[in-house]
């Protein structure tokens, strides 16, 4: 197989193709093509993708398919983002694209889109380690604005707010009719929508400010001579022109081919967040969703550890959530270790999905967040809270799987398997039952929250899963709770768990 990978991104205003070759741990770009479309305009004005736009997409993808074939690309991924997510007829369009071009288009969620984009920092930002220590990342797209904080090499916070370039244009039309100084009025609106975030950003005294999104790259090219690093003075000159003399600036921007309204939205949002940091410059890096997709291919095929810091961000987000709900870190870590030990033994004999280990770890970290607000039936409360979470890098169905896994933990009482799993496709039912059975035993082994037990090894035979343990304190409580877990585990895996003293 050739070490050639490709990614296609269907966005609101363009369709992009990137093809790279990976040889000797080096990425060489073979093709980087972008074609303009009006997909976003269709969706935000009419709610669906119009016939003429579908024809344009078909033509572009057919051309891209020929390029893929010319390079002999065997591994590629085509994704649709915000505009495709919002379009009422997106499923029909996806089916049509498959039939007429042979390209499988996957409409990905915002959390996955952002996670993959950030992951590409590893390959295209030489100073990514320094950036991860203290950075504010603001990405503006057609439907929303994504704000992330990197602090001490971890993704500390991620928020999505409905402040996209397309959905704010209609508001700007109204403001322009009512006020000559409409950019200032829009700024007031933006401030009211984001002020709840300001304190958390300001107290961290953030050193790096990063702007992402298609519009940012356009400004970089046409306004800042394609420089990746733009001084505060340079950026502020644009901002003050917009606020103080926007008519002259508008004439100039429209002459350059900018959409004025989208330009105003972007500059105001970037400036607002820029002012919350201690950064002296603004960074617009050459990273993209396509780069993140390709990074995933490389990571999987070459079993690389180069993206570990970004993968760990998923768990860090969950851990920060559990801290906010005052969960016991020692207990969570103990349950996670027990669960992973059982999982490693079971995966040699039973089928698991490639994301199941991650979902199990998330379950271990989040299973007690309901206790903070309600001790009685806290697992039900945990289920409700987890179901409403958004974690960068995790789909909404995966979040619901984790919620159900936590709800079905049976370490305090016997629970029958629940075949009414709301929001879960039937293909994932077995995942919920397997992971909840493992979590039940893991939680039972630290029921006293004193980390009394150490698992020495796990042996699996045709009939039994023998867990060999060491302990120095009384484990009567843990043994009792272990009994509650047996029925569901046996019904799920067809073997009997037993504790054996080492």
PyMOL commands that set and color helices and strands:
alter all, ss='L'
color gray80, all
select helices_A, chain A and resi 39-46+51-71+82-86+90-101+110-119+121-124+128-133+165-178+182-202+214-223+232-244+246-255+260-274+289-302+308-324+329-346+356-366+369-372+378-387+396-407+426-444+476-493
alter helices_A, ss='H'
color red, helices_A
select strands_A, chain A and resi 4-10+14-23+26-36+75-80+105-107+134-140+145-151+154-161+208-212+229-231+281-283+453-460+464-471+496-501
alter strands_A, ss='S'
color yellow, strands_A
deselect
rebuild
show_as cartoon
